[in-house]
């Protein structure tokens, strides 16, 4: 099985930073800026290389949002409520119909943001394959009613539509983005920074969008490198090869020091998805045995060095209302005995390297499962290399870190995408009528308190299947030097990182 690098034995600083300096230098020198402007450019290292050539319809959409390249009709405030973005205002005409009035804005290629552009973008997202997660529990039809007004009709009542439209996968792009059978946001979005160059999964270059409706960005551009190696990201920050390092590994936080480390609560739950459709874990009794084998506190103490919370359910402390409404899981099958577990065939436990704690967590989970009698083989690779296999159910067990508020700032989208029969991110392959019914009921509820209660009922139904075993609730650690960098967004929902206000001091 793979042996993770010791958490206290980082890569040599020179080796770690050299790999980053080369692409950063290439990006900077290609920008054409003078020496003074180059000194003001932001240098950012991110954990997840592009997996879909910067398509807005997968996880790359979040990268584009975190780099302030793309925007939707709405945005989210710190409490998860919708606020104006490309739409200056909106109103609900009836339970299924909304009208959005656009602000005066232009795309990065000079085209005007108008109703036709909005209709084109939302229609393309609805036809994308695979369907963006944010649309896994909803469908919408957009029509232009005037040059600056769009009417959106939903399939059923959708009280979360304004929050849904803030999702990065529903970004609005100009006509130039939709050519040659693919969607290319480079130069065709509306954010404060324009994506001008992408060097595969290695680096990207952003330039200031001088026509941004929200005001000129404070930095002239951003030079981005992508590396899944968390120790390399931390070393690059330590040696000032970069200004901002995304997702600093827990193991590196104490080594960097308080001035570089910015820890804040998250809505992210790290869980063990068990394949309910085929293999060993198609048997709910064996899933229950796996759940009983997991020791969350050992993971918090041994892997996360106390910078995480023990698993409470699908929703942790990052969703403060959840604890008071939690109910016991329903319909659980009694766990298989140790003897029954010992008779099973080898299971494949997979995770990815982009979040450096996960491979180490996988090793500890493997030990805990083996103690219960399972025979376990590990598969650990870069996320981009295994996403398709994970979604296709080719692993028996898969450890992933999941932001439960990422899609609509409300957990119902996460529940629908990850645990319904038609869910687009259903790694556990779960298809359970009771779960689908509970999630559908939560989707239809309009009042906030009633909706929260329905979501916790759905949580209990999901946990009752043991399709996912919660491991820990993460806290985020972003890295930048307080004395040099200003305006980095610390966003529990992970939509933003670099903004128009981010600058090197």
C-alpha positions in Angstrom: 0.0 0.0 0.0 1.2 3.6 -0.5 3.1 5.1 2.4 2.4 8.8 2.8 5.3 11.1 3.4 5.8 11.9 7.1 3.9 15.0 8.2 7.0 16.3 9.9 9.3 15.6 7.0 8.6 18.2 4.2 10.1 18.0 0.8 13.4 19.9 0.6 12.6 23.6 0.2 14.7 24.0 -2.9 13.2 21.1 -4.7 9.7 22.0 -3.7 9.9 25.6 -4.7 11.9 25.1 -7.9 9.0 23.2 -9.5 6.8 26.2 -8.8 9.2 28.9 -9.7 9.6 27.7 -13.3 6.0 28.0 -14.3 5.5 31.2 -12.3 8.4 32.8 -14.1 7.0 31.7 -17.5 3.6 33.2 -16.7 5.1 36.4 -15.4 7.4 36.9 -18.3 4.7 36.3 -20.8 2.4 39.0 -19.4 4.3 41.8 -21.1 4.1 44.0 -18.0 7.0 46.2 -16.8 9.1 45.4 -13.8 7.0 47.5 -11.4 3.7 45.9 -12.6 5.3 42.4 -12.3 6.1 43.1 -8.7 2.5 43.8 -8.0 1.2 40.7 -9.7 -0.2 38.0 -7.4 1.4 34.6 -7.4 -1.0 31.9 -6.4 -0.5 28.1 -6.0 -3.7 26.1 -6.1 -4.3 22.5 -5.1 -6.5 21.2 -7.9 -5.2 21.2 -11.5 -7.8 21.7 -14.2 -9.7 18.4 -14.7 -12.0 19.5 -17.6 -9.9 22.0 -19.5 -11.5 24.9 -17.5 -15.0 23.9 -18.4 -17.6 25.6 -16.2 -19.6 22.4 -15.9 -17.4 20.5 -13.5 -15.1 21.2 -10.6 -13.0 23.6 -12.7 -15.9 26.1 -12.3 -15.0 26.5 -8.7 -11.4 27.2 -9.6 -12.6 29.9 -12.0 -14.7 31.4 -9.3 -11.9 31.3 -6.7 -9.7 33.1 -9.2 -12.4 35.8 -9.8 -12.7 35.0 -13.5 -16.4 34.1 -13.8 -19.7 35.4 -12.4 -23.3 34.4 -12.4 -26.6 36.4 -12.2 -26.2 36.4 -8.4 -23.6 36.0 -5.7 -23.7 34.8 -2.1 -23.1 36.9 1.0 -21.3 35.5 4.1 -24.6 34.1 5.4 -25.3 32.3 2.1 -28.1 34.7 1.0 -28.3 35.7 -2.6 -27.1 39.2 -3.5 -26.8 41.0 -6.9 -24.1 40.2 -9.4 -24.8 40.4 -13.1 -28.5 40.7 -12.1 -29.1 44.1 -10.4 -32.4 42.9 -9.0 -35.1 40.2 -9.3 -38.6 39.3 -8.2 -40.7 36.2 -8.0 -43.8 36.4 -10.1 -45.3 33.1 -9.0 -44.0 29.9 -7.3 -42.2 28.8 -10.5 -41.4 32.1 -12.3 -38.8 34.7 -11.6 -37.8 37.9 -13.4 -34.2 39.1 -13.3 -33.1 42.6 -14.4 -29.5 42.8 -15.7 -27.0 45.5 -14.7 -25.0 47.4 -17.3 -21.9 45.3 -17.9 -19.7 43.9 -20.7 -17.9 40.7 -21.2 -14.1 40.5 -21.2 -14.2 40.4 -25.0 -16.2 43.6 -25.2 -19.6 42.1 -26.0 -22.5 43.4 -23.9 -24.1 41.4 -21.2 -27.7 41.1 -22.3 -30.7 38.8 -21.9 -29.7 36.7 -25.0 -26.3 36.0 -23.5 -27.9 34.9 -20.2 -30.4 32.6 -22.0 -27.6 31.1 -24.1 -25.4 30.3 -21.0 -28.2 28.9 -18.8 -29.5 26.8 -21.7 -26.1 25.4 -22.4 -25.6 24.5 -18.8 -28.9 22.6 -18.8 -27.8 20.6 -21.8 -24.3 19.8 -20.6 -23.2 16.2 -20.1 -22.6 15.4 -17.4 -25.2 17.8 -15.9 -23.7 20.3 -13.4 -24.3 19.2 -9.9 -26.3 22.3 -9.1 -28.9 21.2 -11.6 -29.2 17.6 -10.4 -32.3 18.4 -8.4 -33.7 21.2 -10.6 -34.4 22.3 -14.1 -35.0 25.8 -15.5 -35.9 27.5 -18.7 -34.7 31.0 -19.4 -36.2 33.4 -22.0 -35.4 37.0 -22.8 -38.4 39.3 -22.3 -36.4 42.5 -23.1 -32.7 43.3 -23.8 -32.1 43.6 -20.0 -34.7 41.3 -18.5 -34.7 37.5 -18.3 -37.6 35.3 -17.2 -36.7 32.0 -15.6 -39.3 29.3 -15.1 -38.5 26.3 -12.9 -39.9 22.7 -13.2 -41.4 23.0 -9.7 -41.3 25.4 -6.8 -37.6 26.4 -6.3 -37.3 28.8 -3.4 -33.5 28.5 -3.8 -33.3 29.7 -7.3 -31.5 33.0 -6.5 -28.8 31.0 -4.5 -28.7 28.4 -7.3 -27.9 31.0 -9.9 -24.8 32.0 -7.9 -23.2 28.6 -8.6 -20.1 28.9 -10.7 -21.4 26.2 -13.1 -24.2 28.7 -14.1 -21.7 31.4 -15.0 -22.7 33.8 -17.8 -20.4 33.8 -20.8 -20.4 35.6 -24.1 -21.2 34.0 -27.5 -17.5 33.6 -28.2 -17.2 31.0 -25.4 -19.4 28.5 -27.3 -17.5 27.4 -30.3 -15.9 24.2 -31.7 -18.1 22.0 -29.6 -16.7 23.0 -26.2 -17.1 25.9 -23.8 -14.1 28.1 -23.3 -14.4 30.8 -20.6 -10.9 32.3 -21.4 -11.6 35.9 -22.4 -15.4 35.5 -22.5 -16.4 35.9 -18.8 -17.2 39.0 -16.7 -15.0 38.8 -13.6 -12.3 41.3 -12.4 -9.6 39.0 -13.9 -9.5 37.6 -17.4 -8.1 34.1 -18.1 -5.6 34.6 -20.9 -3.6 31.4 -20.9 -3.8 27.9 -19.5 -0.8 25.6 -19.7 -2.5 22.3 -19.3 -2.6 21.2 -15.6 0.5 23.2 -14.8 -0.2 26.9 -14.8 -2.5 29.7 -15.8 -2.2 33.4 -16.4 -4.8 36.0 -15.5 -4.9 39.7 -16.5 -6.9 42.6 -15.0 -10.2 43.1 -16.7 -10.2 46.9 -17.1 -13.9 47.0 -18.1 -15.1 45.2 -15.0 -18.4 46.6 -13.8 -17.4 46.4 -10.2 -14.3 48.6 -10.5 -10.7 47.9 -11.5 -8.9 45.1 -9.7 -6.1 46.2 -7.4 -3.6 43.7 -8.8 -2.6 43.9 -12.5 -2.7 40.2 -12.9 -2.4 36.7 -11.3 0.1 34.0 -12.1 -1.2 30.7 -11.0 0.4 27.3 -10.6 -1.3 24.0 -9.8 0.3 21.4 -7.6 -1.4 18.6 -5.7 1.6 18.3 -3.4 0.6 20.2 -0.2 4.1 20.3 1.2 5.3 21.9 -2.0 2.6 24.5 -1.7 3.6 25.3 1.8 7.3 25.4 1.0 6.6 27.8 -1.9 4.8 30.2 0.5 7.6 29.8 3.1 10.3 30.8 0.6 8.1 33.6 -0.9 7.9 31.9 -4.3 4.2 32.5 -4.1 2.0 35.1 -2.3 -1.0 32.9 -1.6 -1.1 29.1 -1.1 -4.4 27.4 -1.3 -5.2 24.7 1.3 -2.1 24.6 3.4 -1.7 21.1 4.8 -2.4 20.7 8.5 1.1 19.2 9.0 2.6 22.5 7.7 0.5 24.9 9.6 2.6 25.0 12.8 5.8 25.1 10.7 4.7 28.2 8.8 3.7 30.2 11.9 0.6 32.3 12.7 1.4 35.2 10.4 1.1 32.8 7.4 -1.7 30.5 8.6 -5.4 31.5 8.4 -7.7 28.9 9.9 -11.5 29.2 9.7 -14.5 26.9 10.0 -15.9 25.2 7.0 -19.0 23.3 5.9 -16.8 20.5 4.6 -17.3 16.9 5.8 -14.7 14.3 4.9 -16.5 11.0 4.5 -16.0 7.4 3.5 -18.4 6.6 0.6 -19.2 2.9 0.4 -20.3 1.3 -2.9 -23.9 0.2 -2.3 -24.5 -1.2 -5.9 -21.8 -3.9 -6.2 -19.0 -5.6 -4.3 -18.6 -6.2 -0.6 -20.6 -3.1 0.5 -23.7 -3.9 -1.5 -24.5 -5.8 1.7 -25.8 -3.2 4.3 -24.6 -5.4 7.2 -21.1 -5.1 5.9 -21.5 -1.3 5.5 -22.6 -1.2 9.1 -19.6 -3.1 10.1 -17.4 -0.6 8.3 -19.1 2.3 10.1 -18.6 0.6 13.4 -14.9 0.2 12.6 -14.3 4.0 12.2 -12.8 6.0 15.1 -13.3 9.7 14.2 -11.4 11.0 17.2 -8.3 9.0 16.2 -8.5 10.7 12.8 -8.8 14.2 14.3 -6.0 13.6 16.7 -3.6 11.6 14.6 -4.1 13.1 11.1 -5.5 16.6 11.6 -3.6 17.5 14.8 -6.7 18.8 16.4 -7.5 21.1 13.5 -10.8 19.4 12.7 -13.9 18.3 14.5 -15.1 14.7 15.2 -17.9 13.5 12.9 -21.4 14.4 14.0 -23.2 13.5 10.8 -23.3 14.8 7.3 -23.4 18.4 8.5 -20.8 19.6 11.1 -20.1 22.8 13.0 -19.8 24.8 9.8 -23.6 24.6 9.6 -24.5 25.8 13.1 -28.2 25.1 13.0 -27.7 21.4 12.2 -26.8 20.1 15.7 -30.0 21.3 17.4 -32.2 19.6 14.8 -30.3 16.3 14.3 -32.3 13.1 14.8 -31.0 9.5 15.0 -30.4 7.6 11.7 -33.4 5.6 10.6 -33.6 2.0 9.2 -30.0 0.9 10.0 -29.2 -2.8 9.4 -27.3 -4.6 12.3 -23.6 -4.9 11.6 -22.1 -8.1 10.3 -20.0 -10.1 12.7 -16.2 -10.2 12.6 -16.4 -13.8 11.2 -18.7 -12.6 8.4 -16.4 -9.7 7.6 -13.4 -12.0 7.5 -15.0 -14.1 4.8 -15.3 -11.2 2.4 -13.0 -10.5 -0.6 -10.5 -7.7 -0.7 -11.9 -4.2 -1.0 -10.3 -1.3 -2.8 -10.1 1.9 -0.7 -9.4 5.0 -2.8 -8.6 8.6 -2.2 -6.7 11.5 -3.8 -3.5 13.4 -3.2 -4.8 16.9 -3.8 -5.8 17.3 -0.1 -2.7 16.1 1.7 -4.5 14.8 4.8 -6.6 12.3 2.8 -3.9 9.8 1.9 -2.8 9.7 5.6 -6.5 9.4 6.6 -6.9 6.5 4.2 -4.0 4.7 5.8 -5.6 5.1 9.3 -9.0 4.1 7.9 -7.4 1.1 6.3 -5.9 0.0 9.7 -9.3 0.5 11.4 -11.1 -1.6 8.7 -8.5 -4.3 8.9 -8.8 -4.4 12.7 -12.5 -5.2 12.1 -11.5 -8.1 9.7 -11.6 -6.5 6.2 -8.8 -7.0 3.7 -8.0 -3.6 2.2 -6.0 -2.4 -0.8 -5.3 1.3 -1.3 -5.4 3.3 -4.5 -4.2 6.9 -4.1 -3.8 9.3 -7.1 -4.4 12.8 -8.3 -8.1 13.6 -8.2 -8.3 14.4 -12.0 -7.0 10.8 -12.7 -9.7 9.1 -10.7 -12.8 11.3 -10.7 -14.4 9.4 -13.6 -13.8 6.0 -12.0 -15.1 7.2 -8.7 -18.3 8.4 -10.2 -18.7 5.2 -12.2 -18.5 3.2 -8.9 -15.3 1.4 -9.7 -14.0 1.5 -6.1 -15.5 -0.3 -3.1 -14.8 2.7 -0.8 -13.8 6.2 -1.5 -12.6 8.9 0.9 -13.5 12.4 -0.2 -13.7 15.9 1.2 -17.1 17.4 0.3 -18.4 21.0 0.9 -22.0 20.4 1.9 -23.0 24.0 1.0 -21.0 24.4 -2.2 -23.8 24.2 -4.8 -26.6 26.4 -3.4 -25.4 27.5 0.1 -28.1 25.1 1.2 -27.5 21.4 1.9 -30.4 20.1 -0.1 -28.3 20.3 -3.4 -25.6 18.3 -1.8 -28.1 15.7 -0.6 -29.7 15.5 -4.0 -26.4 15.3 -6.0 -24.7 12.8 -3.7 -27.4 10.5 -2.5 -30.4 10.3 -4.9 -30.8 7.7 -7.6 -30.2 10.3 -10.3 -27.5 12.3 -8.4 -24.7 13.5 -10.5 -22.1 13.1 -7.7 -23.4 9.8 -6.3 -20.1 8.1 -5.6 -21.8 5.6 -3.2 -24.1 4.6 -6.1 -27.0 4.9 -3.6 -30.6 4.4 -4.9 -33.0 4.2 -2.0 -36.7 5.1 -2.3 -37.0 6.4 1.3 -33.9 8.6 0.8 -35.2 10.0 -2.5 -38.5 10.8 -0.9 -37.0 12.5 2.1 -34.7 14.6 -0.1 -37.6 15.5 -2.4 -39.6 16.7 0.5 -36.7 18.9 1.7 -36.4 20.3 -1.7 -40.0 21.5 -1.8 -40.2 23.2 1.6 -40.1 27.0 1.5 -39.9 28.2 5.1 -36.3 28.3 6.4 -37.0 26.6 9.7 -39.2 23.9 8.2 -36.7 23.4 5.4 -33.9 22.8 7.9 -36.0 20.3 9.8 -36.7 18.4 6.5 -33.0 18.4 5.6 -32.1 16.8 8.9 -34.8 14.2 8.4 -33.1 13.5 5.0 -29.7 13.3 6.8 -31.1 10.7 9.1 -32.4 8.7 6.1 -29.0 8.8 4.3 -27.0 7.9 7.4 -29.4 5.0 8.0 -28.2 3.4 4.8 -24.5 3.6 5.8 -23.8 4.7 2.2 -21.5 7.3 3.7 -19.6 7.1 6.9 -18.7 10.6 8.1 -15.0 10.8 9.2 -14.3 14.4 10.3 -15.5 17.9 9.7 -12.7 20.0 8.3 -11.4 23.4 9.2 -9.8 25.3 6.3 -6.2 26.6 6.4 -5.3 29.2 3.7 -1.7 30.5 3.5 -0.5 34.1 2.9 1.7 36.6 4.6 -0.3 39.1 6.6 2.5 41.7 6.2 2.5 41.5 2.4 -0.9 40.4 1.1 -4.3 42.0 1.6 -7.8 41.1 0.5 -7.7 37.3 0.4 -11.2 35.9 0.9 -11.6 33.3 3.7 -14.8 31.8 2.5 -16.4 28.8 4.3 -18.3 28.0 1.1 -15.1 28.0 -1.0 -16.6 30.2 -3.8 -14.0 32.9 -3.4 -10.2 33.2 -2.7 -8.8 35.9 -5.0 -11.0 39.0 -5.4 -10.8 42.4 -7.0 -9.4 43.7 -3.6 -6.6 41.1 -3.3 -3.2 42.8 -3.7 0.4 42.5 -2.7 1.2 45.3 -0.1 
